[in-house]
């Protein structure tokens, strides 16, 4: 391995460490606790080293969001592929999405609530975000119904899931009714 390759590998390792540490800190104490000073202390590198990877907290949030989008896409695809038939696929997708949001609140916030400097629904949208949407579209597109644009239907279904995730986490909806809400959502929106 050349010196250049070793330096690139070390840089990539440091970047993964910064993102993992930010994610862990945010999950434990919230995003307000994630500061460059605190991250530098935790990873045992100086702040200038941290800034050589990310210009600030906004870019770190963006990196966590991209990682989360890839994880969510993988989880949604796995759940959908294990289900038999359109209805069970859409139900599995919805439950998996909501479980991901519940298990990873800081990551979910990075993906959809906080400014990570990422473009959504644009040409320059990062690939992990496009892929997360594609993971939803793969199952939801087949139940959109005649004359309904699959992408538009996916946006509406996603918005409903996001609302359920956000309102449940905020204590506005009782969590014990989540299963019934998912069934209602599938029954009323999806043509299965």
C-alpha positions in Angstrom: 0.0 0.0 0.0 1.4 3.4 -1.0 1.7 6.3 1.4 -1.1 8.1 -0.5 -3.4 5.1 -0.2 -2.7 4.8 3.5 -3.5 8.5 4.0 -6.7 8.2 2.1 -7.7 5.1 4.1 -6.9 6.9 7.4 -8.8 10.0 6.3 -11.9 7.8 5.4 -11.6 6.1 8.8 -11.5 9.4 10.6 -14.5 10.6 8.7 -16.5 7.5 9.6 -15.4 8.0 13.3 -16.6 11.6 13.3 -20.0 10.6 11.8 -20.4 7.6 14.1 -19.5 9.7 17.2 -21.8 12.6 16.2 -24.6 10.1 15.6 -24.0 8.4 19.0 -23.9 11.7 20.8 -27.0 13.0 19.1 -28.9 9.7 19.9 -27.8 10.0 23.6 -28.1 13.7 24.2 -29.8 15.3 21.2 -28.3 17.4 18.4 -27.8 20.4 20.6 -25.1 18.4 22.4 -23.2 17.8 19.1 -20.6 20.5 18.9 -17.2 20.5 17.1 -15.4 20.9 20.4 -17.2 18.0 22.0 -16.7 15.8 18.9 -13.0 16.7 18.8 -12.7 15.7 22.5 -14.5 12.4 22.0 -12.6 11.3 18.9 -9.3 12.6 20.4 -8.4 14.8 17.4 -8.1 18.6 17.3 -10.9 20.8 16.0 -8.8 21.7 12.9 -8.7 18.0 12.0 -12.4 17.8 12.3 -12.8 20.9 10.2 -10.5 19.3 7.6 -13.3 16.8 7.1 -16.5 18.9 7.6 -17.0 22.6 7.5 -19.2 22.5 10.5 -22.2 20.8 12.2 -24.4 21.3 9.2 -22.2 19.0 7.0 -21.9 16.5 9.9 -25.7 16.4 10.1 -25.8 15.9 6.3 -23.4 13.0 6.5 -25.5 11.3 9.3 -28.6 11.9 7.1 -27.0 10.2 4.1 -25.9 7.2 6.3 -29.4 7.0 7.7 -31.0 7.1 4.3 -28.9 4.2 3.1 -29.9 2.2 6.3 -33.5 3.0 5.9 -33.5 2.0 2.2 -31.9 -1.3 3.1 -34.4 -2.0 5.9 -37.4 -1.0 3.8 -36.3 -3.2 0.9 -35.6 -6.2 3.2 -39.0 -5.9 4.8 -40.8 -5.5 1.5 -39.0 -8.4 -0.1 -39.8 -10.7 2.8 -43.6 -9.9 2.4 -45.9 -11.8 0.1 -48.3 -9.7 -2.0 -48.8 -6.0 -2.4 -50.8 -5.4 0.7 -48.4 -7.1 3.1 -45.5 -5.5 1.3 -46.9 -2.0 1.8 -47.8 -2.8 5.4 -44.3 -4.1 6.1 -42.8 -1.0 4.4 -44.9 1.3 6.6 -44.1 -0.6 9.8 -40.4 -0.7 9.0 -40.3 3.0 8.2 -42.0 3.9 11.5 -39.8 1.5 13.5 -36.7 3.0 11.9 -37.9 6.5 12.9 -38.6 5.3 16.5 -35.3 3.4 16.9 -33.1 6.2 15.4 -34.7 9.5 16.4 -31.5 11.6 16.0 -30.8 10.1 12.6 -34.4 10.6 11.5 -34.1 14.2 12.6 -30.9 14.6 10.5 -32.7 13.1 7.5 -35.9 15.0 7.6 -36.0 17.8 10.3 -32.6 19.4 10.5 -30.7 21.4 7.9 -27.9 19.1 6.7 -27.4 21.1 3.5 -28.8 18.4 1.3 -31.1 19.0 -1.6 -34.3 16.9 -1.9 -36.2 16.3 -5.1 -33.6 18.1 -7.3 -31.0 17.0 -9.9 -28.2 17.4 -7.3 -30.0 15.3 -4.6 -27.4 12.9 -3.2 -27.7 9.3 -4.3 -28.5 7.8 -0.9 -31.5 10.1 -0.6 -32.7 9.2 -4.1 -32.2 5.6 -3.3 -34.3 5.9 -0.1 -37.1 7.4 -2.1 -36.7 4.6 -4.7 -37.0 2.0 -2.0 -40.4 3.4 -1.1 -41.4 3.8 -4.7 -40.6 0.2 -5.5 -43.4 -1.1 -3.3 -45.8 1.9 -3.3 -45.7 2.4 -7.1 -47.6 -0.9 -7.6 -50.5 0.2 -5.3 -50.9 3.8 -6.5 -53.9 3.0 -8.6 -55.0 3.7 -12.1 -54.2 7.2 -13.4 -52.2 8.1 -10.3 -48.6 9.0 -10.8 -46.5 6.5 -8.7 -44.0 9.1 -7.6 -46.7 11.5 -6.4 -48.5 8.7 -4.6 -45.2 7.7 -2.9 -44.7 11.3 -1.8 -48.2 11.4 -0.2 -47.8 8.0 1.5 -44.3 9.1 2.7 -45.7 12.3 4.0 -48.4 10.3 5.9 -45.7 8.1 7.4 -43.6 11.1 8.3 -46.6 12.7 10.1 -47.2 9.5 12.0 -43.6 9.2 13.0 -43.3 12.8 14.1 -46.6 13.1 15.9 -46.1 9.8 17.7 -42.6 10.8 18.9 -43.8 14.2 20.0 -46.5 12.5 22.2 -49.4 13.9 20.1 -50.5 10.4 19.0 -50.5 7.4 21.4 -47.9 4.8 20.3 -50.1 1.8 21.1 -52.4 2.7 18.2 -49.6 2.7 15.6 -50.5 -0.7 14.2 -54.1 0.4 13.6 -53.0 3.6 12.0 -50.8 1.7 9.6 -53.7 -0.6 8.7 -56.0 2.4 8.1 -53.3 4.1 6.0 -52.9 1.0 3.8 -56.7 0.4 3.6 -57.5 4.0 2.6 -54.6 5.0 0.4 -53.2 1.9 -1.3 -55.1 0.2 -4.0 -54.4 -3.4 -3.1 
